[in-house]
Amino acid sequence: MRQTSSPLRAPFGKAGVWALAGASAAAAAAAWWATDSAPYPYAQHRLLDLPLPFLSWERLAEQLRPLPGERMLEIGPGTGLQSLQVAPRLGAEGRLDIVDIQQEMLDHVMRRADATGLDTIVPTLADARELPFEDATFDAAYLVTALGEIPDVPAALSELRRVLKPTGRLVVGEFFDRHQIRPAALARQANAVGLHVIRQSGPALSYFALLRPCTSGSEGRPQAGAADRRATTVDA
């Protein structure tokens, strides 16, 4: 009697092979999520215009409070989503400096600014860890979903502290992605370089934080304006 051969089967069966492949992919994604610190690639710039929960322009404005005639700094402007809102509020005498390490991002923002007639935005190709500005240059600075992309966060915060005026303000916006700086980590790293969190708006997964420089004259406390004296607010 002739024997028929049966087809070879994978050791774990087809379901096991798919499960193993899925686990490998998940592990690779987790490793990428935890370790990648590269800036958002320009090739995906259209995604930067998508709204993020709790990180709206209105919430940024509540913390930043741009005023006519001020000079402000934005690190990592992306496609200009915030830049095109902030610059007009600084008026003809104000100025918004935008800094990025990707020339394509800066060019994109400037094209949008030109299209809307804005001429008070000044682009600079530079690393946030070595800002090419004099001490105490800016009235305010802000970063939205950009701080965690910088390989050395304390160095960037130290540079921001340096270029801010003693009464300046810094607003950091963070969203839950692989680069996020959680509120406790931000407070700890900021305190180490002479910045203090005044208040936080929004939940920990998607928040804005307002920071002020600490000065020796205030015994390590921040130089706060009248608008900062209200209690810290955290939205659930």
N, C-alpha and C positions, 0 to 999 in steps of 0.2 A: 504494500500500500504506500502510495507516494505521499510524502509529507509536504504540506504547503507552508511556506515561510510567512510569518506575521510581520507587519510593518514595524520598523523601529519606533520606539516612543521615547520622548524626552524624559529624563529621570524624574522630573516633577510634574509631567503632564503639561498641556498647553496653558492651563490656568496658572500653573506654577511659574512657567517662563514669563508670562505677562506680569505676574506679581513681582518677580525678581527684577524685571526691567523697570517697572514702576518705582520700586524701592530705590534702585540705582539713580533714576532720574530725580527722585525727591531728595536724595542725599546730595546730589550735585547741585540742585537748586538751593538747598539749605546752605551749602558751603559758599555758593556765590552770593546769596543774600547776606551772609554774615561777614564776608571778607572783602567784597568788591567795594572800592572807594573811588572808582573812576568817575569823572564828571559825566552828566547826562549827555549822550552823544547828539550832535546836531542832526544826524540822520533821522532822529526820532523827535524833532523839535515840535511837530504838530501836537504831540501828546502834552506838551507843556502848557497849552492853552486850555486844557480841560479843567473845569472847576474842581477844587479839592474841598471836602467837607471842613467847615469852620475856618478855612484860610481864605476867606473872601476879601476883596478890596476894602469893604466897609469895616471889617474887623481889623485889618492892618491900619487903616486910617485912625481908628479909635486909639491905637497904641502910639502910632508914629506922629500924628498931628502935624503934618507939614504946614509951614507958614511962609507967606510971601517974603522973598529976600534971603531965605536960608540956603545954605550949601549942604547938600546931602550926598551920601555915598550908598550905592547899592552893589553888593557883591553877588555875582552869579545872576544877572538879570534874565537869563533865559531868552525868551522871545519878546520881552518887554511888557509882559502882562501888567506888572506893577509900575514899571518905569513910565508908561504912558498915562498913568493915573497920577503919579506923584509929581512929575515935572510941571504940568500946568498949574498946580497949586503953589509952586514956588515963585511964580510970577516971572516977569521979564528980568528982574534984578537977581533972581535966584539961579541956582545951578544944581544939576544932578549929575554926579560922576558915576559912571557904571564901569565895573571892573569884572573881567572874565579872562580865563586862560584859553578860551576858544575864540579865535577871531571871527569864525562864522556866526557865533551868537551875537557878538557886538555889531557885526555888519547887518544882521537881521533886525536888531533893535533900531539901528540908525535908519534903515530903509523905512521902517514903520513911522519913526519920528519925522522924517522928511515928508512922508505922505500926509501927515497931519499938521505940518507947518511948525513943529516944535524945533527950536534951535538952542535950547538950554540944556540939552543932554550931551555930555562929553564922554566918549568911550576911551578906556585905557586897557590895553592888553597887559595883564600882570597877574602875579600869584598873590593870593590873599595873605600868604605868610610873609610877604615882603612888599608891603604897599609903598608905592613911589610918591608918597605925600609927606608934607611937613607935619610935625607934631601939632596937635590942637587945630586942625584944619576945618573939621566938619561940625555942624550943629547937630547932625543926626546921621545914623547909618542903619541899614537894614539888610537882612538876608532872609529869603523865603525858600525853604527846602533846599538850601545850599550849604549850610554849615557842615553837615555830616559828610558831604562829598570832599571836604578838604582833608588831606591825609593827616595833618597835625592841627587838631582843633584848638588846643591851648595856644599855639603860636598865632593862629588867626585871630583869636580873641584878644591876645596881647597887642597885636598890631591895630586892631580896631580901637582898643583902649587908648593907644598912643595917638591915633589921628583924630580922636574925638576931643572936642573942647571939654574943659572941666565940668561944665553944666550940660554937656551933650547927652544924647539918648541913643540907645541901640535897641532895635527890635529884631527878634529872632522868631521866625515862623518855621515850625517843624511838623511834618506829617509822617504817619506810620509807614515807612518803607525801609529798605535795607540800610539806608544811611541815617536814619533818625537819631537825633540826640534827645534822650529823654529829659524831662524837666529837672530831675534830681542831678543828673550828670551835667547838665548845662549850668545849674547853680553852683555846683562844686568847682567846675573848671573855670567859670567866670570869676568866682571869689578869689581863686588862686592868682589871677592876673589883675585884680583891682576893679572888677565890675560886680555889681550887685543886682539881683533880680528884684524889681519893684513890684511887679504884678504879672500874673499869668491869666490869659483869657482862653477858654476852650478846654476840652478834656486833654489828658496826657497824650492821647494818640494823635491829636491834631490841634496844636495850640500856638498862640503867639505869646511871647514873653517880652516885657519891657525891662531894659537894664540901664543903670546909670553908673558912671565912674565913681569910685570911692576916692575920697581925698583925705590927706593927713589931717587937714583942719577939722574934718568932721569925725575924727577918731575912727576911721574905717567905714563910716556910714556914707551912703551915696549923697551927692548933691541933688536933691529933689526939688522940682518946681511945685507950685501950688497944686497943679493938676495931679501930681503923684501922691499927694498926702491922703488920698482916700484909701480905703482898705483894699488889699489884694482880692481880686475876684477870680474865681475859677468856675467856669460853666460846666455843669454835669452833662 
